[in-house]
Amino acid sequence: MKVAKDLVAASATPMVLGILAEGESYGYAILKRIHELSGGELDWTEGLLYPLLHRLERLGCVEATWRSATGERRRKYYRITDKGRAELAEQRRQWDTVVGALRDIWLDPHDRGTLPAIPLEGLA
């Protein structure tokens, strides 16, 4: 299944901020985490991620530092800021509203026999 570009774009900011809320990370690791979290359904490119990270950095939602580990190449690590945590909370509130509305639509009593139940507990 391919996820529509509009849905990927709409979910990109809360996904990246949510990953960075788990701890600081660098680009490739963020891409890998998104791939893992989606069970392989989301396969973001660097062309999607890095402009988003740069925008979040300009907005003050993330901070970045360059680091080199012994035997590894230099990487830019990103960490969420207090402003980013506030933005993530707002994004989560908005997504909770959207997911709740979709849940109500999809689980309408008239449609219960035609649509499978969708477990949504892990989305919020």
Beta strands, then each sheet from edge to edge (+ up, - down):
strand 1: 25-26
strand 2: 62-67
strand 3: 75-80
sheet 1: 1+ 3- 2+
end
